[in-house]
Amino acid sequence: MFGWLGRTVVRHPWWTIVTWLVAAAVAVALAPKLDTHTDQQDFLPTKYESVQAGKLADSAFPSGSQKTSNELMVVKRSDGQPLTAADQTKIGQAAQTLQAKHYPNVTAVQTGPQALSKNHRVQVVAIPLPIGWTDQKLEKKNEDGIKQFRLGAADVFKGSGLQYGVTGQVSSTVDNADSDNKTLALIGVATIALIIILILAIFRAPLAAALPIVVIALVLFVSNSVSAIIGKAFGLKFDPSLETLIVIVLFGIGTDYILFLLFRFRERLRLGEDKKTAMMVTVERVGEAITSAAGAVIVAFLVLLLAKFKSFGALGPQLAIAVGVMLITALTLVPALLSLLGRAVFWPSKSWQKEPTGSFYTRLGNAVGRRPLVTAVASGIVLLALAAATLGFKADYDFSAGQPQSTESAKALKDLQASLPPGLTDPTQVYVKGNGPLDKPAIEQFRQTLMHANGVGQVQPAEINPAGTVAKIGVVLKLNPSSNEAINLVKGPLRTTAHQNAPPGTTVLVGGTTAVFGDINKVNSRDLSVILPVAVALIAIILALLLRSLVAPVYLVIAVLLGFTATLGSSVLLFQGAEGKPGLTFQLPIILYLFVLAIGTDYNILMIARLREEAREGHEPRRAAAVGIQHAGPTVAAAGIILAGTFAVLLISPLSFLAQIGFGVAIGILLSAFVVSTFFVPALTALIGHAAWWPGHADRAKNNGSGPPAEEPSELAGQPN
């Protein structure tokens, strides 16, 4: 198949290029807009209590009053002293003045004695705004309202001796928008620059460096369009906070596949083949490995469809589509371009003309071939030692702590939390639903019970819906509402207390952001327990089909799982250990699964396919390992460095969760490329010998196909483990 594909593309390069461009243009022309959601509750299944609470609020309270962003203006004295009675009067007057201005979506500006902290250091002014994260017009109006409100507040408080700061979800979005945009632009520029610099260092050829950038940029444009088409057809919801990952993974994987082709193309040219023959053989030899690698990645991504947390359920297909488009491009458009460019793609360097002698990977391959047992044990110990740290993993849901702390909203939040319960910024909502009109004294008694619950700082007065059948009670926690402690409190003791003390004849549901994160915690644990084994099984099947073996896939899967756990352990050691963070972003294990388990398989496939190819050429297992590392090692190293580098660029982000993802995936790719694929897998394959290919005997030499050839005389002969 790949031989036929290579011949067709190389013989008709212009037709291939035109066909690809026409198909791309059609996809872009037909694509609708991506359906994006930022409210994490939208990604949870309806069976979870926080979602049921949200739906009850939607139906019970009119005009969307139940869905508000609790924006707060935190006011304090400029000299740091307690607020006086005169100061409190000024704050009340300022609130009335600001409300009279009728800023966009600002319909109420509320304060009073109850909003004064016990130490009189701060007083809060509530500015409720309607939440509409899927309504871009409403979202834009909220942001405009906060911007104008802040300008108005500056005039009102000028010369008063008082300072203010506005904090909350919308305020934080406004403060971080410019920073986020600049960071994303910087990440994009840094990624492209890194790819160009590294490929220039490898090939010393401008065209070779520019080729991946141009091709992948086109693929990104097309894959986004295809994702939008498929997303609309199947009703997928996409999380825009993960869009950066799509860009980076596509540039990383795309560069990998193009490198696989460039390295083998150069190898064939060094053997004296003309450019067309060299490219035909390249597609024939590398096409199967690239397709199998991409297939493993696509399958691993699509397994995310099994995720109950639909943010990942949509991310999986989106990534799979991107990789699928890149695979088609790597087997058609790229070979067509290279068959036209020929040796010019390596201009002006002349190093491609001759195989270097005594290279680093030649020596490394010989060393592994001589002592495979020592190599396997040493690399295995490294992976196991790092993997052991995974036992200390804790999930963190506090997005605000990962934001820049120099903004107005961040400073105001610190002032608030120093004097008032941190949960005031995002109260947990407890809903009481009756079969008929509620007994108000019973509701008040229930509210009093909540006031004495563990971890509760304040309980707001009950709000009854117009029909009198549903009550909403805001519970202000003493803890940061996004902290692990608050999440465990809400999903455990607080829910238990609320359910056990529900007024007779009523149903109690606990909702709000903290409750949503508690349910996400549950669903994530479930998703990992389902997704990981299914993905591993499917990857093993792909490896078995590629290698026609039942033995090699077993230790390859074990190697990839070791790499995955070692990666998570490395992140725990750095962020929880060295930096003392309370936990790692809750998204990290799934994302590491995506990129380390899935993409790490790429390098294993490339290496094991080369080991099989060398065995077919007549080399005995140890010699095949040595020659395989010599030829595939530089490709794996270059691809690993570039892919790891593209993710490492995320370390420059001021957002903690992106920095954690950047480090985690980068270290995972490096472990996969330099420990698992270069040492662990070749060493195990050499140790297991011909049995690694049982029962298909895919290592049989091409010369007779009847069995393993006699050992090739080499410097490895007779060497001990």
Sequence and secondary structure as in RCSB ss.txt:
>XXXX:A:sequence
MFGWLGRTVVRHPWWTIVTWLVAAAVAVALAPKLDTHTDQQDFLPTKYESVQAGKLADSAFPSGSQKTSNELMVV
KRSDGQPLTAADQTKIGQAAQTLQAKHYPNVTAVQTGPQALSKNHRVQVVAIPLPIGWTDQKLEKKNEDGIKQFR
LGAADVFKGSGLQYGVTGQVSSTVDNADSDNKTLALIGVATIALIIILILAIFRAPLAAALPIVVIALVLFVSNS
VSAIIGKAFGLKFDPSLETLIVIVLFGIGTDYILFLLFRFRERLRLGEDKKTAMMVTVERVGEAITSAAGAVIVA
FLVLLLAKFKSFGALGPQLAIAVGVMLITALTLVPALLSLLGRAVFWPSKSWQKEPTGSFYTRLGNAVGRRPLVT
AVASGIVLLALAAATLGFKADYDFSAGQPQSTESAKALKDLQASLPPGLTDPTQVYVKGNGPLDKPAIEQFRQTL
MHANGVGQVQPAEINPAGTVAKIGVVLKLNPSSNEAINLVKGPLRTTAHQNAPPGTTVLVGGTTAVFGDINKVNS
RDLSVILPVAVALIAIILALLLRSLVAPVYLVIAVLLGFTATLGSSVLLFQGAEGKPGLTFQLPIILYLFVLAIG
TDYNILMIARLREEAREGHEPRRAAAVGIQHAGPTVAAAGIILAGTFAVLLISPLSFLAQIGFGVAIGILLSAFV
VSTFFVPALTALIGHAAWWPGHADRAKNNGSGPPAEEPSELAGQPN
>XXXX:A:secstr
 HHHHHHHHHHSHHHHHHHHHHHHHHHHHH     B   GGGGS TTSHHHHHHHHHHHHSGGGTTSEEEEEEEE
EETTS    HHHHHHHHHHHHHHHHT  TT    B  GGGB TTSS EEEEEEEE  TT HHHHHHHHHHHHHHH
HHHHHHHTTTTEEEEEESHHHHHHHHHHHHHHHHHHHHHHHHHHHHHHHHHHH  HHHHHHHHHHHHHHHHHHHH
HHHHHHHHHT  B GGGHHHHHHHHHHHHHHHHHHHHHHHHHHHHTT  HHHHHHHHHHHHHHHHHHHHHHHHHH
HHGGGG SSHHHHHHHHHHHHHHHHHHHHHHTHHHHHHHHHGGGGGTT  GGGS  SS HHHHHHHHHHH HHHH
HHHHHHHHHHHHHGGGG  EE  TGGGS SSSHHHHHHHHHHHHS GGGGS EEEEEEESSS  HHHHHHHHHHH
HTSTTEEEE   EE TTSSEEEEEEEESS TTSHHHHHHIIIIIHHHHHHT  TTEEEEEESHHHHHHHHHHHHH
HHHHHHHHHHHHHHHHHHHHHHTBSSHHHHHHHHHHHHHHHHHHHHIIIIIIIS  S EETTHHHHHIIIIIIHH
HHHHHHHHHHHHHHHHTT  HHHHHHHHHHHHHHHHHHHHHHHHHHHHGGGG S HHHHHHHHHHHHHHHIIIII
IIIIIHHHHHHHHGGGGGTBTTTT  TTTSSS       TTTT   
